[in-house]
């Protein structure tokens, strides 16, 4: 009887040990699967972080480009305002800055005023063509003297011209 109790205890202990070992194996296997899933999640997150950092850098470059383009447009708008004001003053002042009456001049020298207006109209039409996308001619690109430029829109039609050259 004592032997059967010991045998039963041995069986319970051995069964408990085997079950414990199997449970531990099952638990460790689960941990390995969880670890593998966690490592995959970390790789996915690292990839996402890299992509986001790349996107942020691209957005910063784009914002800088937009800022630079805005500054260029502001500069161009200011130049155009100055040119518009100069055009408004063109009929009110002569080259020396004295007051001019275009009507009086036209009645005294109609041929001269007619030629001036015709040439200025032709220049203005060319400005509209260029602003609409027409290509510059070699003469327009290479004009460096005041006598060679389109005086209606020299900044648009004559990129090589600088008023400091003619003084």
MDTraj code that builds the backbone (N, CA, C; nanometers):
import mdtraj as md
import numpy as np

residues = "UNK UNK UNK UNK UNK UNK UNK UNK UNK UNK UNK UNK UNK UNK UNK UNK UNK UNK UNK UNK UNK UNK UNK UNK UNK UNK UNK UNK UNK UNK UNK UNK UNK UNK UNK UNK UNK UNK UNK UNK UNK UNK UNK UNK UNK UNK UNK UNK UNK UNK UNK UNK UNK UNK UNK UNK UNK UNK UNK UNK UNK UNK UNK UNK UNK UNK UNK UNK UNK UNK UNK UNK UNK UNK UNK UNK UNK UNK UNK UNK UNK UNK UNK UNK UNK UNK UNK UNK UNK UNK UNK UNK UNK UNK UNK UNK UNK UNK UNK UNK UNK UNK UNK UNK UNK UNK UNK UNK UNK UNK UNK UNK UNK UNK UNK UNK UNK UNK UNK UNK UNK UNK UNK UNK UNK UNK UNK UNK UNK UNK UNK UNK UNK UNK UNK UNK UNK UNK UNK UNK UNK UNK UNK UNK UNK UNK UNK UNK UNK UNK UNK UNK UNK UNK UNK UNK UNK UNK UNK UNK UNK UNK UNK UNK UNK UNK UNK".split()
xyz = np.array([
    [0.0791, -0.1159, 0.0000],
    [0.0000, 0.0000, 0.0000],
    [0.0856, 0.1255, 0.0000],
    [0.1867, 0.1198, 0.0843],
    [0.2770, 0.2337, 0.0871],
    [0.3426, 0.2515, -0.0496],
    [0.3715, 0.1423, -0.1157],
    [0.4360, 0.1443, -0.2481],
    [0.3447, 0.2054, -0.3515],
    [0.2180, 0.1826, -0.3422],
    [0.1268, 0.2387, -0.4410],
    [0.1100, 0.3886, -0.4202],
    [0.1161, 0.4302, -0.2980],
    [0.1067, 0.5741, -0.2713],
    [0.2313, 0.6440, -0.3252],
    [0.3463, 0.5837, -0.3028],
    [0.4706, 0.6417, -0.3540],
    [0.4674, 0.6415, -0.5051],
    [0.4186, 0.5329, -0.5625],
    [0.4093, 0.5246, -0.7092],
    [0.3142, 0.6318, -0.7610],
    [0.2041, 0.6506, -0.6901],
    [0.1074, 0.7514, -0.7334],
    [0.1688, 0.8912, -0.7220],
    [0.2448, 0.9142, -0.6173],
    [0.3103, 1.0448, -0.5989],
    [0.4134, 1.0654, -0.7087],
    [0.4880, 0.9595, -0.7396],
    [0.5878, 0.9703, -0.8466],
    [0.5186, 1.0044, -0.9779],
    [0.4074, 0.9380, -1.0048],
    [0.3348, 0.9631, -1.1296],
    [0.2837, 1.1078, -1.1325],
    [0.2326, 1.1546, -1.0221],
    [0.1829, 1.2928, -1.0141],
    [0.2982, 1.3903, -1.0324],
    [0.4108, 1.3651, -0.9678],
    [0.5272, 1.4542, -0.9788],
    [0.5795, 1.4529, -1.1213],
    [0.5930, 1.3341, -1.1792],
    [0.6443, 1.3243, -1.3163],
    [0.5449, 1.3893, -1.4123],
    [0.4167, 1.3645, -1.3942],
    [0.3149, 1.4246, -1.4807],
    [0.3169, 1.5758, -1.4656],
    [0.3293, 1.6218, -1.3417],
    [0.3362, 1.7669, -1.3168],
    [0.4577, 1.8284, -1.3833],
    [0.5705, 1.7573, -1.3742],
    [0.6937, 1.8069, -1.4359],
    [0.6787, 1.8112, -1.5857],
    [0.6242, 1.7041, -1.6443],
    [0.6045, 1.6989, -1.7898],
    [0.5080, 1.8088, -1.8318],
    [0.3974, 1.8223, -1.7601],
    [0.3002, 1.9285, -1.7930],
    [0.3621, 2.0668, -1.7748],
    [0.4394, 2.0828, -1.6702],
    [0.5080, 2.2109, -1.6471],
    [0.6037, 2.2424, -1.7605],
    [0.6807, 2.1399, -1.8030],
    [0.7752, 2.1593, -1.9137],
    [0.7004, 2.1928, -2.0409],
    [0.5897, 2.1203, -2.0677],
    [0.5096, 2.1496, -2.1864],
    [0.4501, 2.2909, -2.1787],
    [0.4008, 2.3284, -2.0636],
    [0.3459, 2.4638, -2.0446],
    [0.4533, 2.5698, -2.0663],
    [0.5724, 2.5456, -2.0117],
    [0.6840, 2.6394, -2.0289],
    [0.7229, 2.6503, -2.1751],
    [0.7251, 2.5339, -2.2447],
    [0.7561, 2.5344, -2.3880],
    [0.6522, 2.6145, -2.4652],
    [0.5255, 2.5920, -2.4317],
    [0.4172, 2.6644, -2.4991],
    [0.4277, 2.8144, -2.4710],
    [0.4575, 2.8512, -2.3455],
    [0.4702, 2.9915, -2.3071],
    [0.5872, 3.0580, -2.3795],
    [0.7036, 2.9910, -2.3835],
    [0.8223, 3.0445, -2.4515],
    [0.7958, 3.0592, -2.6008],
    [0.7262, 2.9611, -2.6595],
    [0.6917, 2.9709, -2.8022],
    [0.6041, 3.0931, -2.8267],
    [0.5094, 3.1164, -2.7367],
    [0.4229, 3.2351, -2.7482],
    [0.5037, 3.3638, -2.7360],
    [0.5995, 3.3641, -2.6426],
    [0.6853, 3.4812, -2.6266],
    [0.7676, 3.5073, -2.7524],
    [0.8191, 3.3986, -2.8128],
    [0.8973, 3.4147, -2.9362],
    [0.8111, 3.4733, -3.0476],
    [0.6878, 3.4241, -3.0590],
    [0.5969, 3.4766, -3.1618],
    [0.5664, 3.6239, -3.1353],
    [0.5440, 3.6572, -3.0089],
    [0.5187, 3.7976, -2.9729],
    [0.6407, 3.8842, -3.0021],
    [0.7595, 3.8313, -2.9701],
    [0.8828, 3.9046, -2.9969],
    [0.9009, 3.9276, -3.1462],
    [0.8753, 3.8244, -3.2252],
    [0.8888, 3.8372, -3.3707],
    [0.7903, 3.9427, -3.4227],
    [0.6673, 3.9413, -3.3737],
    [0.5672, 4.0404, -3.4161],
    [0.6111, 4.1810, -3.3732],
    [0.6647, 4.1926, -3.2528],
    [0.7118, 4.3230, -3.2044],
    [0.8285, 4.3741, -3.2883],
    [0.9203, 4.2850, -3.3246],
    [1.0325, 4.3261, -3.4092],
    [0.9828, 4.3730, -3.5458],
    [0.8849, 4.3058, -3.6014],
    [0.8271, 4.3468, -3.7300],
    [0.7594, 4.4840, -3.7160],
    [0.6907, 4.5040, -3.6052],
    [0.6273, 4.6341, -3.5795],
    [0.7321, 4.7445, -3.5683],
    [0.8424, 4.7168, -3.5014],
    [0.9511, 4.8157, -3.4881],
    [1.0068, 4.8504, -3.6260],
    [1.0283, 4.7492, -3.7105],
    [1.0798, 4.7761, -3.8461],
    [0.9811, 4.8628, -3.9245],
    [0.8528, 4.8314, -3.9133],
    [0.7496, 4.9093, -3.9824],
    [0.7493, 5.0538, -3.9317],
    [0.7579, 5.0703, -3.8008],
    [0.7599, 5.2050, -3.7432],
    [0.8855, 5.2815, -3.7847],
    [0.9993, 5.2154, -3.7837],
    [1.1227, 5.2819, -3.8262],
    [1.1127, 5.3254, -3.9715],
    [1.0552, 5.2413, -4.0556],
    [1.0356, 5.2750, -4.1962],
    [0.9416, 5.3946, -4.2090],
    [0.8363, 5.3952, -4.1303],
    [0.7409, 5.5060, -4.1331],
    [0.8069, 5.6359, -4.0877],
    [0.8862, 5.6285, -3.9833],
    [0.9567, 5.7473, -3.9337],
    [1.0510, 5.8013, -4.0406],
    [1.1241, 5.7124, -4.1075],
    [1.2152, 5.7552, -4.2143],
    [1.1378, 5.8239, -4.3267],
    [1.0265, 5.7628, -4.3670],
    [0.9459, 5.8221, -4.4740],
    [0.8921, 5.9578, -4.4323],
    [0.8484, 5.9712, -4.3085],
    [0.7971, 6.0989, -4.2598],
    [0.9080, 6.2032, -4.2536],
    [1.0265, 6.1650, -4.2098],
    [1.1378, 6.2597, -4.2057],
    [1.1739, 6.3052, -4.3469],
    [1.1726, 6.2121, -4.4420],
    [1.2000, 6.2465, -4.5819],
    [1.0942, 6.3427, -4.6333],
    [0.9687, 6.3150, -4.6017],
    [0.8593, 6.4006, -4.6442],
    [0.8705, 6.5392, -4.5811],
    [0.9063, 6.5452, -4.4550],
    [0.9232, 6.6742, -4.3868],
    [1.0353, 6.7540, -4.4522],
    [1.1464, 6.6896, -4.4838],
    [1.2574, 6.7590, -4.5508],
    [1.2137, 6.8116, -4.6875],
    [1.1377, 6.7299, -4.7625],
    [1.0875, 6.7735, -4.8932],
    [0.9928, 6.8924, -4.8767],
    [0.9092, 6.8873, -4.7745],
    [0.8170, 6.9984, -4.7501],
    [0.8941, 7.1257, -4.7146],
    [1.0016, 7.1131, -4.6378],
    [1.0836, 7.2304, -4.6046],
    [1.1454, 7.2889, -4.7305],
    [1.1958, 7.2004, -4.8196],
    [1.2534, 7.2489, -4.9459],
    [1.1458, 7.3161, -5.0307],
    [1.0284, 7.2561, -5.0345],
    [0.9182, 7.3153, -5.1115],
    [0.8776, 7.4510, -5.0545],
    [0.8714, 7.4603, -4.9226],
    [0.8362, 7.5877, -4.8600],
    [0.9414, 7.6936, -4.8909],
    [1.0694, 7.6564, -4.8897],
    [1.1753, 7.7514, -4.9226],
    [1.1627, 7.7964, -5.0680],
    [1.1343, 7.7013, -5.1568],
    [1.1154, 7.7347, -5.2979],
    [0.9976, 7.8287, -5.3157],
    [0.8872, 7.8013, -5.2469],
    [0.7701, 7.8886, -5.2552],
    [0.8044, 8.0273, -5.2030],
    [0.8776, 8.0327, -5.0946],
    [0.9182, 8.1621, -5.0379],
    [1.0073, 8.2388, -5.1364],
    [1.1019, 8.1675, -5.1972],
    [1.1902, 8.2322, -5.2954],
    [1.1111, 8.2820, -5.4159],
    [1.0179, 8.2001, -5.4624],
    [0.9348, 8.2412, -5.5770],
    [0.8473, 8.3608, -5.5407],
    [0.7939, 8.3615, -5.4187],
    [0.7135, 8.4748, -5.3733],
    [0.7984, 8.6017, -5.3693],
    [0.9211, 8.5900, -5.3204],
    [1.0104, 8.7054, -5.3169],
    [1.0409, 8.7555, -5.4585],
    [1.0632, 8.6609, -5.5510],
    [1.0880, 8.6997, -5.6904],
    [0.9667, 8.7701, -5.7498],
    [0.8481, 8.7178, -5.7198],
    [0.7263, 8.7823, -5.7708],
    [0.7066, 8.9210, -5.7106],
    [0.7367, 8.9344, -5.5821],
    [0.7269, 9.0663, -5.5185],
    [0.8243, 9.1644, -5.5829],
    [0.9455, 9.1179, -5.6086],
    [1.0446, 9.2035, -5.6729],
    [0.9978, 9.2436, -5.8126],
    [0.9470, 9.1482, -5.8868],
    [0.8987, 9.1752, -6.0224],
    [0.7791, 9.2702, -6.0191],
    [0.6892, 9.2498, -5.9214],
    [0.5734, 9.3394, -5.9098],
    [0.6187, 9.4824, -5.8792],
    [0.7186, 9.4969, -5.7944],
    [0.7699, 9.6309, -5.7639],
    [0.8325, 9.6956, -5.8869],
    [0.9068, 9.6171, -5.9640],
    [0.9655, 9.6701, -6.0880],
    [0.8550, 9.7132, -6.1829],
    [0.7507, 9.6307, -6.1938],
    [0.6415, 9.6647, -6.2839],
    [0.5663, 9.7891, -6.2364],
    [0.5506, 9.8054, -6.1060],
    [0.4886, 9.9288, -6.0536],
    [0.5719, 10.0510, -6.0919],
    [0.7036, 10.0393, -6.0755],
    [0.7918, 10.1507, -6.1124],
    [0.7817, 10.1814, -6.2611],
    [0.7787, 10.0761, -6.3433],
    [0.7692, 10.0969, -6.4873],
    [0.6333, 10.1567, -6.5253],
    [0.5279, 10.1133, -6.4561],
    [0.3950, 10.1698, -6.4816],
    [0.3916, 10.3170, -6.4456],
    [0.4505, 10.3510, -6.3327],
    [0.4544, 10.4921, -6.2920],
    [0.5378, 10.5738, -6.3904],
    [0.6491, 10.5161, -6.4355],
    [0.7329, 10.5868, -6.5334],
    [0.6558, 10.6060, -6.6638],
    [0.5762, 10.5087, -6.7014],
    [0.4953, 10.5201, -6.8222],
    [0.3887, 10.6279, -6.8055],
    [0.3281, 10.6349, -6.6879],
    [0.2286, 10.7400, -6.6621],
    [0.2930, 10.8784, -6.6720],
    [0.4166, 10.8889, -6.6234],
    [0.4863, 11.0185, -6.6252],
    [0.5457, 11.0518, -6.7621],
    [0.5547, 10.9533, -6.8483],
    [0.6194, 10.9731, -6.9782],
    [0.5556, 11.0860, -7.0590],
    [0.4240, 11.0982, -7.0544],
    [0.3564, 11.2007, -7.1333],
    [0.3516, 11.3354, -7.0625],
    [0.3823, 11.3364, -6.9349],
    [0.3773, 11.4607, -6.8583],
    [0.5127, 11.5287, -6.8454],
    [0.6209, 11.4550, -6.8672],
    [0.7559, 11.5107, -6.8515],
    [0.8405, 11.4738, -6.9719],
    [0.9329, 11.5641, -7.0052],
    [1.0279, 11.5304, -7.1121],
    [1.1509, 11.4659, -7.0496],
    [1.2503, 11.4324, -7.1307],
    [1.3699, 11.3620, -7.0824],
    [1.4450, 11.4423, -6.9770],
    [1.4364, 11.5752, -6.9855],
    [1.5053, 11.6609, -6.8882],
    [1.4271, 11.6746, -6.7590],
    [1.3044, 11.6222, -6.7557],
    [1.2230, 11.6314, -6.6357],
    [1.1323, 11.7523, -6.6341],
    [1.1333, 11.8315, -6.7434],
    [1.0465, 11.9491, -6.7516],
    [0.9052, 11.9060, -6.7881],
    [0.8087, 11.9907, -6.7492],
    [0.6687, 11.9607, -6.7805],
    [0.6484, 11.9639, -6.9311],
    [0.5680, 11.8683, -6.9804],
    [0.5437, 11.8613, -7.1241],
    [0.3932, 11.8554, -7.1474],
    [0.3495, 11.9239, -7.2554],
    [0.2102, 11.9189, -7.2976],
    [0.2068, 11.8466, -7.4308],
    [0.1663, 11.7191, -7.4285],
    [0.1696, 11.6372, -7.5491],
    [0.0748, 11.6918, -7.6551],
    [-0.0370, 11.7483, -7.6138],
    [-0.1330, 11.8065, -7.7096],
    [-0.0726, 11.9227, -7.7841],
    [-0.0020, 12.0104, -7.7128],
    [0.0626, 12.1259, -7.7759],
    [0.1712, 12.0791, -7.8727],
    [0.2508, 11.9828, -7.8309],
    [0.3566, 11.9302, -7.9164],
    [0.2978, 11.8640, -8.0412],
    [0.1861, 11.7905, -8.0250],
    [0.1225, 11.7234, -8.1388],
    [0.0684, 11.8241, -8.2390],
    [0.0176, 11.9376, -8.1904],
    [-0.0350, 12.0380, -8.2841],
    [0.0782, 12.1106, -8.3566],
    [0.1930, 12.1268, -8.2926],
    [0.3066, 12.1943, -8.3572],
    [0.3843, 12.1000, -8.4482],
    [0.4008, 11.9721, -8.4084],
    [0.4801, 11.8769, -8.4874],
    [0.4067, 11.7436, -8.4969],
    [0.2992, 11.7368, -8.5744],
    [0.2177, 11.6155, -8.5792],
    [0.2923, 11.4946, -8.6339],
    [0.3816, 11.5114, -8.7286],
    [0.4565, 11.3986, -8.7839],
    [0.5460, 11.3344, -8.6801],
    [0.6168, 11.4157, -8.6040],
    [0.7056, 11.3655, -8.4993],
    [0.6265, 11.2877, -8.3941],
    [0.5181, 11.3483, -8.3456],
    [0.4370, 11.2832, -8.2428],
    [0.3745, 11.1562, -8.2996],
    [0.3297, 11.1576, -8.4228],
    [0.2732, 11.0393, -8.4871],
    [0.3731, 10.9257, -8.4930],
    [0.4973, 10.9569, -8.5329],
    [0.6027, 10.8543, -8.5376],
    [0.6334, 10.7987, -8.3984],
    [0.6424, 10.8875, -8.3017],
    [0.6709, 10.8444, -8.1638],
    [0.5611, 10.7515, -8.1132],
    [0.4348, 10.7898, -8.1368],
    [0.3230, 10.7091, -8.0895],
    [0.3185, 10.5755, -8.1633],
    [0.3441, 10.5772, -8.2938],
    [0.3449, 10.4523, -8.3711],
    [0.4536, 10.3578, -8.3207],
    [0.5747, 10.4099, -8.3019],
    [0.6853, 10.3267, -8.2523],
    [0.6566, 10.2743, -8.1121],
    [0.6033, 10.3603, -8.0260],
    [0.5720, 10.3180, -7.8888],
    [0.4610, 10.2132, -7.8902],
    [0.3619, 10.2290, -7.9798],
    [0.2542, 10.1296, -7.9901],
    [0.3094, 9.9958, -8.0359],
    [0.4003, 9.9988, -8.1324],
    [0.4622, 9.8742, -8.1791],
    [0.5412, 9.8074, -8.0667],
    [0.6159, 9.8876, -7.9914],
    [0.6915, 9.8339, -7.8769],
    [0.5969, 9.7749, -7.7725],
    [0.4856, 9.8437, -7.7449],
    [0.3894, 9.7960, -7.6455],
    [0.3264, 9.6648, -7.6922],
    [0.2964, 9.6534, -7.8203],
    [0.2404, 9.5284, -7.8728],
    [0.3410, 9.4137, -7.8569],
    [0.4687, 9.4442, -7.8805],
    [0.5716, 9.3406, -7.8637],
    [0.5813, 9.2994, -7.7165],
    [0.5630, 9.3946, -7.6262],
    [0.5637, 9.3623, -7.4833],
    [0.4511, 9.2648, -7.4499],
    [0.3345, 9.2874, -7.5073],
    [0.2206, 9.1993, -7.4835],
    [0.2504, 9.0606, -7.5397],
    [0.3124, 9.0551, -7.6577],
    [0.3483, 8.9261, -7.7170],
    [0.4444, 8.8499, -7.6257],
    [0.5460, 8.9196, -7.5755],
    [0.6463, 8.8553, -7.4886],
    [0.5816, 8.8091, -7.3581],
    [0.4961, 8.8956, -7.3012],
    [0.4285, 8.8596, -7.1765],
    [0.3348, 8.7409, -7.1974],
    [0.2887, 8.7218, -7.3198],
    [0.1989, 8.6102, -7.3511],
    [0.2748, 8.4829, -7.3847],
    [0.4071, 8.4880, -7.3860],
    [0.4855, 8.3665, -7.4062],
    [0.5697, 8.3630, -7.5321],
    [0.5709, 8.4711, -7.6116],
    [0.6538, 8.4723, -7.7321],
    [0.8018, 8.4700, -7.6933],
    [0.8824, 8.4060, -7.7755],
    [1.0268, 8.3977, -7.7516],
    [1.0934, 8.5301, -7.7878],
    [1.1998, 8.5622, -7.7161],
    [1.2780, 8.6820, -7.7464],
    [1.3611, 8.6596, -7.8724],
    [1.3782, 8.7648, -7.9497],
    [1.4657, 8.7567, -8.0666],
    [1.6099, 8.7762, -8.0201],
    [1.7042, 8.7436, -8.1067],
    [1.8463, 8.7644, -8.0731],
    [1.8735, 8.9114, -8.0465],
    [1.8143, 8.9997, -8.1273],
    [1.8354, 9.1445, -8.1083],
    [1.7852, 9.1877, -7.9711],
    [1.6692, 9.1375, -7.9303],
    [1.6151, 9.1739, -7.7992],
    [1.7034, 9.1181, -7.6876],
    [1.7475, 8.9947, -7.7003],
    [1.8315, 8.9323, -7.5977],
    [1.9642, 9.0053, -7.5818],
    [2.0204, 9.0522, -7.6947],
    [2.1554, 9.1095, -7.6928],
    [2.1583, 9.2613, -7.6834],
    [2.0425, 9.3265, -7.6757],
    [2.0390, 9.4729, -7.6693],
    [2.1033, 9.5217, -7.5393],
    [2.2013, 9.6113, -7.5521],
    [2.2689, 9.6650, -7.4339],
    [2.2688, 9.8170, -7.4304],
    [2.2324, 9.8823, -7.5400],
    [2.2276, 10.0289, -7.5466],
    [2.0828, 10.0755, -7.5470],
    [2.0617, 10.1947, -7.4969],
    [1.9270, 10.2501, -7.4898],
    [1.8640, 10.2592, -7.6281],
    [1.9431, 10.2854, -7.7290],
    [1.8906, 10.2968, -7.8653],
    [1.8481, 10.1611, -7.9222],
    [1.8872, 10.0518, -7.8588],
    [1.8559, 9.9174, -7.9079],
    [1.7377, 9.8524, -7.8355],
    [1.6970, 9.9075, -7.7229],
    [1.5994, 9.8392, -7.6380],
    [1.4555, 9.8721, -7.6737],
    [1.3647, 9.7922, -7.6234],
    [1.2213, 9.8205, -7.6268],
    [1.1952, 9.9063, -7.5041],
    [1.1725, 10.0344, -7.5240],
    [1.1624, 10.1270, -7.4105],
    [1.0320, 10.1117, -7.3329],
    [0.9380, 10.0357, -7.3852],
    [0.8112, 10.0164, -7.3152],
    [0.8221, 9.9099, -7.2068],
    [0.9091, 9.8128, -7.2255],
    [0.9225, 9.7058, -7.1248],
    [1.0635, 9.6463, -7.1327],
    [1.1629, 9.7275, -7.1090],
    [1.3015, 9.6812, -7.1249],
    [1.3361, 9.5666, -7.0291],
    [1.2782, 9.5652, -6.9093],
    [1.3114, 9.4570, -6.8158],
    [1.2572, 9.3227, -6.8642],
    [1.1514, 9.3268, -6.9435],
    [1.0916, 9.2045, -6.9959],
    [1.1528, 9.1661, -7.1304],
    [1.1734, 9.2653, -7.2159],
    [1.2159, 9.2380, -7.3535],
    [1.3666, 9.2351, -7.3713],
    [1.4411, 9.2981, -7.2812],
    [1.5858, 9.3116, -7.3008],
    [1.6607, 9.2734, -7.1726],
    [1.6777, 9.1433, -7.1489],
    [1.7393, 9.0987, -7.0229],
    [1.8860, 9.1383, -7.0085],
    [1.9549, 9.1665, -7.1189],
    [2.0974, 9.2028, -7.1103],
    [2.1173, 9.3513, -7.0841],
    [2.0102, 9.4292, -7.0950],
    [2.0226, 9.5740, -7.0817],
    [2.0275, 9.6154, -6.9353],
    [2.1181, 9.7054, -6.9056],
    [2.1251, 9.7666, -6.7733],
    [2.1339, 9.9177, -6.7948],
    [2.0489, 9.9915, -6.7264],
    [2.0480, 10.1367, -6.7453],
    [2.1807, 10.1993, -6.7026],
    [2.2593, 10.1285, -6.6236],
    [2.3888, 10.1834, -6.5793],
    [2.4902, 10.1849, -6.6944],
    [2.4658, 10.1038, -6.8013],
    [2.5588, 10.1013, -6.9134],
    [2.5533, 10.2335, -6.9889],
    [2.4313, 10.2840, -7.0158],
    [2.4157, 10.4094, -7.0879],
    [2.4277, 10.5298, -6.9957],
    [2.4288, 10.5044, -6.8686],
    [2.4491, 10.6105, -6.7729],
    [2.3232, 10.6802, -6.7474],
])
top = md.Topology()
chain = top.add_chain()
for i, resn in enumerate(residues, 1):
    res = top.add_residue(resn, chain, resSeq=i)
    for name in ("N", "CA", "C"):
        top.add_atom(name, md.element.get_by_symbol(name[0]), res)
traj = md.Trajectory(xyz[None], top)
